[in-house]
Amino acid sequence: DEVVAAGSPKPTASDLFIVEAGANDFIRDLGTRDLRETSKEVVTNVTGAVRRLAGTGAKRILVEEVPDYIHAPLFNDIVPAKDRPALEKQLADLGDAHRAAQVAALAKLNGELGADVDVVNVPINKLFNHILANGPALGFKVLSQACYDDETGKLCSTDATVQNGYLFFDRLHLSNRGQQLQAQYYGALLDQLDGRANLVVGAAARDGLNRAGELASAERTERLNLWLAPDGA
C-alpha cells in the first residue's frame, strides 16, 4: 500500500515487486473460523494488491504462495499426537485447494492486465517440502524444533554453525541457513525472469522451478519457456 500511496515514486518496467501475504491470516484464524473463508479472503486481498500495483505501473510481480505452516515448531503441540496425522492431512488438503485457487485467480488477473504485465506465482511450498524431505543433505540436523525458545528466552547455542543446523530459528521463522536457501530459490526465479538459464546450483532451488504452476500466464509461450528453462537450457 505504501507503493500505491499518493506521491510515491512511479515504478519502472525493470522494478520487481514481491507480494507475500496470507500465512498470518490462516494462523490467526486457525481453530476459530472456517479456513475456507479465510482462503477466499486471502485470494481476494492478494489479487487486489496485485491489481493496485499494476495500476501504478508495476510490470513484474512475484506472488508467494502460503506454505504448510503447520510444520513450524509453533504448532508442535497444537493437538494430541494421536490426532496429528488427521490435522496435517486436513490442513494440507486445504492448503492445496488454497494454492490452486490463488493460481487460478492470478491467471485470470494476468489475462486482464495486459501482455506487458507479468504476474508470477511462486510455489514456495515446494521448496519447504523439499527441505523437510531432504533436511540432512541440506545441512539441517533439526527440522521440527526451534533454536530459540521465545517463551523461556533460551537459545540453542551462540555458535552460528549450531544455529544453522536448525531449519527454524524461532517457533515460526527460518534460521539464517533456511533463509539462505529461500534467497537462492528466489535468485533462481529472478534468473528466469531475465530469460537466462538458472545460475543457482542446488537441489532446493531446482526443485522449485515447476513448469506447471510457477507462472500464471500460460499463453505467453515463448517468454514462459525462457522463464521456466531448467538448468543449462
SULPE-V417589 format. One record per residue. N is the residue number from 1. RES is the residue in one letter. SS is DSSP state (A for helix, B for strand, O for the rest). PHI is phi in whole degrees, -180 to 180 (NA if undefined). PSI is psi in whole degrees, 0 to 359 (NA if undefined). Layout:
BEGIN
n->N res->RES ss->SS phi->PHI psi->PSI
n->N res->RES ss->SS phi->PHI psi->PSI
END
This chain:
BEGIN
n->1 res->D ss->O phi->NA psi->331
n->2 res->E ss->O phi->-63 psi->325
n->3 res->V ss->O phi->-66 psi->324
n->4 res->V ss->O phi->-92 psi->2
n->5 res->A ss->O phi->-67 psi->151
n->6 res->A ss->O phi->-59 psi->134
n->7 res->G ss->O phi->89 psi->353
n->8 res->S ss->O phi->-71 psi->150
n->9 res->P ss->O phi->-59 psi->143
n->10 res->K ss->O phi->-77 psi->132
n->11 res->P ss->O phi->-62 psi->151
n->12 res->T ss->O phi->-103 psi->168
n->13 res->A ss->O phi->-64 psi->336
n->14 res->S ss->O phi->-89 psi->350
n->15 res->D ss->O phi->-71 psi->142
n->16 res->L ss->B phi->-115 psi->133
n->17 res->F ss->B phi->-117 psi->140
n->18 res->I ss->B phi->-119 psi->124
n->19 res->V ss->B phi->-106 psi->115
n->20 res->E ss->B phi->-126 psi->107
n->21 res->A ss->O phi->-155 psi->156
n->22 res->G ss->O phi->119 psi->322
n->23 res->A ss->A phi->-60 psi->316
n->24 res->N ss->A phi->-66 psi->330
n->25 res->D ss->A phi->-64 psi->315
n->26 res->F ss->A phi->-66 psi->318
n->27 res->I ss->A phi->-63 psi->319
n->28 res->R ss->A phi->-61 psi->320
n->29 res->D ss->A phi->-93 psi->354
n->30 res->L ss->O phi->-59 psi->122
n->31 res->G ss->O phi->84 psi->357
n->32 res->T ss->O phi->-123 psi->351
n->33 res->R ss->O phi->-157 psi->156
n->34 res->D ss->O phi->-66 psi->113
n->35 res->L ss->A phi->-69 psi->347
n->36 res->R ss->A phi->-68 psi->328
n->37 res->E ss->A phi->-71 psi->321
n->38 res->T ss->A phi->-60 psi->318
n->39 res->S ss->A phi->-58 psi->315
n->40 res->K ss->A phi->-61 psi->318
n->41 res->E ss->A phi->-64 psi->317
n->42 res->V ss->A phi->-63 psi->315
n->43 res->V ss->A phi->-61 psi->317
n->44 res->T ss->A phi->-63 psi->316
n->45 res->N ss->A phi->-65 psi->318
n->46 res->V ss->A phi->-67 psi->312
n->47 res->T ss->A phi->-65 psi->326
n->48 res->G ss->A phi->-64 psi->319
n->49 res->A ss->A phi->-64 psi->318
n->50 res->V ss->A phi->-63 psi->317
n->51 res->R ss->A phi->-61 psi->318
n->52 res->R ss->A phi->-66 psi->319
n->53 res->L ss->A phi->-61 psi->313
n->54 res->A ss->A phi->-62 psi->326
n->55 res->G ss->A phi->-66 psi->336
n->56 res->T ss->A phi->-87 psi->352
n->57 res->G ss->O phi->115 psi->2
n->58 res->A ss->O phi->-66 psi->137
n->59 res->K ss->O phi->-114 psi->336
n->60 res->R ss->B phi->-127 psi->116
n->61 res->I ss->B phi->-133 psi->121
n->62 res->L ss->B phi->-98 psi->133
n->63 res->V ss->B phi->-119 psi->116
n->64 res->E ss->B phi->-84 psi->138
n->65 res->E ss->O phi->-74 psi->165
n->66 res->V ss->O phi->-85 psi->121
n->67 res->P ss->O phi->-78 psi->175
n->68 res->D ss->O phi->-78 psi->84
n->69 res->Y ss->A phi->-63 psi->342
n->70 res->I ss->A phi->-60 psi->340
n->71 res->H ss->A phi->-83 psi->356
n->72 res->A ss->O phi->-71 psi->147
n->73 res->P ss->A phi->-56 psi->336
n->74 res->L ss->A phi->-55 psi->331
n->75 res->F ss->A phi->-108 psi->16
n->76 res->N ss->O phi->-58 psi->321
n->77 res->D ss->O phi->-115 psi->29
n->78 res->I ss->O phi->-67 psi->330
n->79 res->V ss->O phi->-139 psi->162
n->80 res->P ss->O phi->-58 psi->151
n->81 res->A ss->A phi->-54 psi->323
n->82 res->K ss->A phi->-67 psi->335
n->83 res->D ss->A phi->-95 psi->355
n->84 res->R ss->A phi->-63 psi->313
n->85 res->P ss->A phi->-58 psi->319
n->86 res->A ss->A phi->-66 psi->319
n->87 res->L ss->A phi->-64 psi->314
n->88 res->E ss->A phi->-61 psi->319
n->89 res->K ss->A phi->-65 psi->316
n->90 res->Q ss->A phi->-62 psi->314
n->91 res->L ss->A phi->-73 psi->328
n->92 res->A ss->A phi->-65 psi->318
n->93 res->D ss->A phi->-64 psi->317
n->94 res->L ss->A phi->-64 psi->320
n->95 res->G ss->A phi->-63 psi->318
n->96 res->D ss->A phi->-62 psi->317
n->97 res->A ss->A phi->-65 psi->320
n->98 res->H ss->A phi->-65 psi->315
n->99 res->R ss->A phi->-64 psi->321
n->100 res->A ss->A phi->-64 psi->321
n->101 res->A ss->A phi->-66 psi->322
n->102 res->Q ss->A phi->-67 psi->317
n->103 res->V ss->A phi->-59 psi->314
n->104 res->A ss->A phi->-64 psi->318
n->105 res->A ss->A phi->-66 psi->320
n->106 res->L ss->A phi->-71 psi->326
n->107 res->A ss->A phi->-63 psi->316
n->108 res->K ss->A phi->-63 psi->315
n->109 res->L ss->A phi->-65 psi->321
n->110 res->N ss->A phi->-58 psi->320
n->111 res->G ss->A phi->-68 psi->334
n->112 res->E ss->A phi->-84 psi->335
n->113 res->L ss->A phi->-81 psi->340
n->114 res->G ss->O phi->108 psi->158
n->115 res->A ss->O phi->-68 psi->343
n->116 res->D ss->O phi->-90 psi->359
n->117 res->V ss->O phi->-111 psi->127
n->118 res->D ss->B phi->-116 psi->120
n->119 res->V ss->B phi->-112 psi->119
n->120 res->V ss->B phi->-109 psi->123
n->121 res->N ss->B phi->-87 psi->120
n->122 res->V ss->B phi->-96 psi->113
n->123 res->P ss->O phi->-79 psi->67
n->124 res->I ss->A phi->-63 psi->334
n->125 res->N ss->A phi->-64 psi->330
n->126 res->K ss->A phi->-64 psi->322
n->127 res->L ss->A phi->-64 psi->313
n->128 res->F ss->A phi->-67 psi->322
n->129 res->N ss->A phi->-62 psi->321
n->130 res->H ss->A phi->-65 psi->317
n->131 res->I ss->A phi->-64 psi->316
n->132 res->L ss->A phi->-63 psi->326
n->133 res->A ss->A phi->-82 psi->340
n->134 res->N ss->O phi->-131 psi->32
n->135 res->G ss->O phi->-52 psi->305
n->136 res->P ss->A phi->-59 psi->321
n->137 res->A ss->A phi->-66 psi->336
n->138 res->L ss->A phi->-96 psi->5
n->139 res->G ss->O phi->97 psi->9
n->140 res->F ss->O phi->-100 psi->127
n->141 res->K ss->O phi->-95 psi->335
n->142 res->V ss->B phi->-130 psi->119
n->143 res->L ss->B phi->-107 psi->337
n->144 res->S ss->B phi->-115 psi->1
n->145 res->Q ss->B phi->-122 psi->156
n->146 res->A ss->B phi->-94 psi->147
n->147 res->C ss->O phi->-70 psi->318
n->148 res->Y ss->B phi->-107 psi->126
n->149 res->D ss->B phi->-95 psi->106
n->150 res->D ss->O phi->-74 psi->352
n->151 res->E ss->O phi->-86 psi->321
n->152 res->T ss->O phi->-99 psi->342
n->153 res->G ss->O phi->80 psi->11
n->154 res->K ss->B phi->-89 psi->141
n->155 res->L ss->B phi->-110 psi->139
n->156 res->C ss->O phi->-61 psi->325
n->157 res->S ss->O phi->-173 psi->154
n->158 res->T ss->O phi->-88 psi->356
n->159 res->D ss->O phi->-81 psi->120
n->160 res->A ss->A phi->-60 psi->327
n->161 res->T ss->A phi->-64 psi->318
n->162 res->V ss->A phi->-66 psi->315
n->163 res->Q ss->A phi->-58 psi->319
n->164 res->N ss->O phi->-78 psi->358
n->165 res->G ss->O phi->-79 psi->351
n->166 res->Y ss->B phi->-98 psi->139
n->167 res->L ss->B phi->-72 psi->321
n->168 res->F ss->B phi->-109 psi->131
n->169 res->F ss->O phi->-76 psi->307
n->170 res->D ss->O phi->-113 psi->196
n->171 res->R ss->O phi->-76 psi->355
n->172 res->L ss->O phi->-136 psi->336
n->173 res->H ss->O phi->-111 psi->149
n->174 res->L ss->B phi->-72 psi->155
n->175 res->S ss->O phi->-72 psi->174
n->176 res->N ss->A phi->-58 psi->319
n->177 res->R ss->A phi->-65 psi->319
n->178 res->G ss->A phi->-63 psi->318
n->179 res->Q ss->A phi->-67 psi->327
n->180 res->Q ss->A phi->-63 psi->317
n->181 res->L ss->A phi->-65 psi->321
n->182 res->Q ss->A phi->-64 psi->320
n->183 res->A ss->A phi->-66 psi->321
n->184 res->Q ss->A phi->-62 psi->321
n->185 res->Y ss->A phi->-61 psi->313
n->186 res->Y ss->A phi->-65 psi->323
n->187 res->G ss->A phi->-59 psi->321
n->188 res->A ss->A phi->-63 psi->318
n->189 res->L ss->A phi->-66 psi->321
n->190 res->L ss->A phi->-66 psi->325
n->191 res->D ss->A phi->-58 psi->318
n->192 res->Q ss->A phi->-66 psi->323
n->193 res->L ss->A phi->-62 psi->329
n->194 res->D ss->O phi->-85 psi->0
n->195 res->G ss->O phi->80 psi->18
n->196 res->R ss->O phi->-106 psi->162
n->197 res->A ss->O phi->-67 psi->154
n->198 res->N ss->O phi->-62 psi->121
n->199 res->L ss->O phi->-95 psi->354
n->200 res->V ss->O phi->-93 psi->123
n->201 res->V ss->O phi->-87 psi->138
n->202 res->G ss->O phi->144 psi->135
n->203 res->A ss->A phi->-61 psi->325
n->204 res->A ss->A phi->-63 psi->316
n->205 res->A ss->A phi->-69 psi->317
n->206 res->R ss->A phi->-63 psi->323
n->207 res->D ss->A phi->-62 psi->330
n->208 res->G ss->O phi->-78 psi->347
n->209 res->L ss->O phi->-84 psi->86
n->210 res->N ss->O phi->-99 psi->115
n->211 res->R ss->O phi->-63 psi->328
n->212 res->A ss->O phi->-80 psi->324
n->213 res->G ss->O phi->-119 psi->358
n->214 res->E ss->O phi->-74 psi->319
n->215 res->L ss->B phi->-115 psi->143
n->216 res->A ss->O phi->-93 psi->356
n->217 res->S ss->O phi->-110 psi->75
n->218 res->A ss->O phi->-68 psi->340
n->219 res->E ss->O phi->-77 psi->346
n->220 res->R ss->O phi->-90 psi->69
n->221 res->T ss->A phi->-58 psi->309
n->222 res->E ss->A phi->-63 psi->314
n->223 res->R ss->A phi->-67 psi->320
n->224 res->L ss->A phi->-66 psi->325
n->225 res->N ss->A phi->-61 psi->324
n->226 res->L ss->A phi->-70 psi->317
n->227 res->W ss->A phi->-65 psi->326
n->228 res->L ss->O phi->-101 psi->12
n->229 res->A ss->O phi->-61 psi->134
n->230 res->P ss->O phi->-73 psi->176
n->231 res->D ss->O phi->-53 psi->131
n->232 res->G ss->O phi->82 psi->355
n->233 res->A ss->O phi->-80 psi->NA
END
